[in-house]
Amino acid sequence: SRMKRAEYWDSMEAWDPLYSPSPVQGSMSRIKRPESVLDKVIRKPDHFDRSQPLAALRAMHDVLGGRIITYFVSDLALIDRAVRSEPSIEINPDDPPVAYLDSDVLKRLGIDHFARIEQRPSGYTSLHYIVRFRETDDVERPWFELQVRTLAEHVWAEVQHILGYKADLHVPLFVRRQLELLSKGQSVFDEELELLRDVLDGLAERSDLVPDED
């Protein structure tokens, strides 16, 4: 991914490479399993026509997926700016980006321009975009889902996936409560990391102002 390279962020005024050459910790891609595709078609007959499987497949924008993982919460704003301004990427106008984040956090980050802001019972936090690479030839590029989340949220989401937890399943109340508490703990962890970076930034700036002793 070009966004993992330091030179990609050289023109970003808001990016300070004090701790890492890039705000991107990692990236990955995936293809939805055939059984998951079929299950979604069956569960959402109003969205997908089972009599036209190819059309249903094209209409399912998350068959292909990509994920960008950042170190800090504030890095989400940088990735959002990059996705929206990247000339090689086109955002689907009929399926606008979704922010699974608290509106106060989005406002603090300066990315409260999302038309869709949603909350999930599991406490899941992420930014979702339906994008495709702009056509450079006669080949029609498929739409795919791009998720952007912090490293802490990525770990938490992966653990939930391994546990097989789905927010729409009927699970005991104490299980839901425990998951909610853990999710809040992950959010607090992200906020504490953000605070720690701010403190270290301040210390670094002050040390630059103090002359070295001979």
N, C-alpha and C positions, 0 to 999 in steps of 0.2 A: 504494500500500500504506500502510495506517495506521501500520505499524511504522516507516516512514521519517520520520514526523513527530516532532518534538521533544516535543510534548505527550503522545504515547503513553508516553514513558519517564519523564515527570516523577514518576510514582508508584513507579518502580523505585528502591529504595534503593541497589542495587548499581551503578547506572549513574551514571558521572561524565562530564558533557558537557564535559570540558576540551578535547577535541580535535575533537569532532563532536557536533552536536545529537542524533544517533542512531547506534547501533551498526550500523545497516543501511546498507551502501554502495550496494546496488542490489537489484532484484528483477526477475524475468522469468517468463514462462510459455511453454509449448509444447504442441503437440498431436503425438502420435506419428504418423509417416507411415504410410499404409495398408500399404505393403509391409513395414514393420517389424512392424506388428500381425499381418499374415498369417504372417510368418516366425516370430514367437513362438508363434503357435497351432500351427504345424507342428512346431516344435522341442520343444514341451511338450504332447504329446497327453494326458498324465495330468492336466494342469491345465485344459485347454480342449477343449471338445467341438466339433469342426469341423462337426458336423451341426446345431448350434444356434449360428450366428454371433452373434446378438444377446446370448445368454446368455454366450458367450465374451468378447464385448466388455465386458460389464458386470463380468465377473469379473477383467478385466485392469485393475488399479488404476493402472497407470502410463500409460494412454492419454493422460490429461491430466497435466500436470506443472507445478509451480511451483518457483521457486528463490529463496532469500534469501541474499545475499552479505554477509558481515561484514568488518570491517577486521582484527580481531584474533582469535586463537584463543579468548581468554577470553570474547569476545562470544558464542560458541556457547552458553555456559551461559545467557546472558540470553535468547537466542532460544528455547532449550529451555523455559525457564520460561514465556515468553510464549505459546508454542504450547500448552503443557499447561494454561494457565490462561485462555486466551482464550475467552470465553463463546460466541462465534460459530463456533468450530471444534470439531469432534468427531473424536477419534482412533479409528481402526478397532480395536476390541477383538480381532478375529480375526487381525489382521496388525500386530503391535506394532512400534514404532519400532526402527530398526537404527542402531547407531553403528559406522561404519567408522573407528575411531580406536583408538589404543593404549590399553589398559586403564589404564595409569599416567597417561596424559594425562587420561582421563575422571575418574579419581579426584582428580587435582589440581584439575580444574575443578569438582568437586563434582557431576558428572552421571553417576556410575557406577551409576545406577539403571536403565540400559538392560537389558532382559531379553535382548536380542540384541546381542552385540558380535562383529563379524567383521573379518577382514583380507582384503584383495584382493592378489593377486600384484603388481599394478601399483603398490601403495602408495597407492591412492586413499583419501582421507580426507573424510568427510562425515557428516552426520546425515540419516537418511531417515525420513519419517513418511508414513503413509497416512491422509489426513484428508478431511473434507468439511465444507462449511458447514451448520450446523444448519438444519433445515427451519423456515421461517417461514410456509409456506403448504402447499398440498397437493402441491407439486412435489417429487419425489424428487431429492435432490441427489446427484450422482455422486461417488464416491471419487476422489481423485487423489493423486499422489505429490508430497510437499514435500521438497525437498533444502535443507539448510543447510550452507554451506561458507565458508571464508575467501576473500578476494580472491586470495591467492596460489594456493590450491588451484583456484579457478575458472579462473585463467589456465592452469595446468598441465593441467587436465582438458580445456579447450578445445583446447589444442595437441595432446594425445593424440588427441582426436576428429578433428582435421584430418588428422593422420598416418594415421588409419584403424586405430589400434592397438586390438586387443581382447585381453583377457587370456587368453581361451580359444583363441586362434589359435596354431598352431605357427609360432613365429618363431625365428630363430637365437639361440643362447644369448647371444652378445655383445650382441644387440639388447635382450634382456630385462635383462641386467646393466646396460646403459647407462640404460635406462628406470628401473630400480630406483635407480641412483645419482642420477639427476635428481629422482626422487620424494623421496628422502631429503634432497636439497638444498633442495627446496621446503619440507619439514617444518622443516629447520634455519632457513630464512629466516623462517618463521612464528614460530618460537621466539625468534629474534633480535629480531624486531619487538616481540614481547611483552616481552622483557627491556628493550628500549629504552624502551618506554612506562612500565614500572615505574620505571626510572631517572628519567625525566622527571617522573613523578608525585611521586617523592621530592623532587626538586629544587623542584618547585612548592610542595609542602607546607612545605619548609624556608624558602623565600622568603617565605611568608606569615607565618612566625614572626619574621622579621627586620624590625624597624621601619624605615620609610623614613627616609632621611637628609634633613634640611632643606637 
